[in-house]
Amino acid sequence: MSKLLIPIDFSEFSENAVRYAAQVAADAGQEIDLVHVFSSHSNSYLNAQGDTPLTDPNVPEAEENMKKAVESLQKEFPSVTFNPIFRNGNLYDEIKEVTNATPYDAVVMGTKGASGLEAVFIGSNTYDTILNTTTPVLAVPVDCTSYKHDTVGLLCNFKEAELTALQQALPLFKTNYRLVLIHVNTNDRPIKDIDAQFKEWINRIESEIGISDISYIIKPQTLFMRQKESVAQAITSVLLDEQVEILILTKSKKSVFRQLTESNVIKKMAFDIKIPTFFARVLK
């Protein structure tokens, strides 16, 4: 049985991510593991479960909140099975341990605030999970409450990692969507050369992944106030123009994701994406 893993702290952000993921699971036929990590004390949950437990009000409160959450979710999404998990320690370390022990299609995490992906990187646990986990991560902004995947975007530099990312996204999104391949022409290559490369690339996606509704955008870096826009700004404008509902990113060393993080684009808030984003796992 395929599964999604969702960290839950009963905040607005995590509850929204859970409900978004439940819609994905109901559509794709997955179970959901809800993991709550006790981090205020290094041994709070373990102590509470021992023969002579130490009293920690956080433990029974979290257990009651989890029970209520599962009951509510089960009524709202009767076709989805929700499994509560309690862990003790650092959120990122516990997610890593859980995902190493159990294969998950993705870890689903909520982002804070309306600033989309920029907000993801404010939280170090989420950043570490996205950057280092061997399980794909689906980041869901708090204002994205309805699961829509009619149009999915993929940042395209014609790298093998991009095909792997689409393969990893199959358990969640299947193939029944319009795929928009987005290429930013940073080197001002001749358009006819890129068109020819796209023709070959689309044939590979159709034959290897099974997606048939594919279009592509070649985006030049336009000038604004005599300065060339960043790659992130160029991508954002395409996402808005094409009404992309989910973005897929690769994390290989040569991927756009690495270029964005290494160039500090996120912290400059230039990459202000407000749509769910699927980060494929680390590729060598």
Secondary structure, 3 states (H helix, E strand, C coil): CCEEEEECCCCHHHHHHHHHHHHHHHHHCCEEEEEEEECCCCCHHHHHCCCCCCCCCHHHHHHHHHHHHHHHHHHHCCCCCEEEEEEECCHHHHHHHHHHHCCCCEEEEECCCCCCHHHHCCCHHHHHHHHHCCCCEEEECCCCCCCCCCEEEEECCCCHHHHHHHHHHHHHHCCCCEEEEEEEECCCCCHHHHHHHHHHHHHHHHHHCCCCCEEEEEEECCEECCEECCHHHHHHHHHHHHCCCEEEECCCCCCHHHHHHHCCCCCCCCCCCCCCEEECCCCC
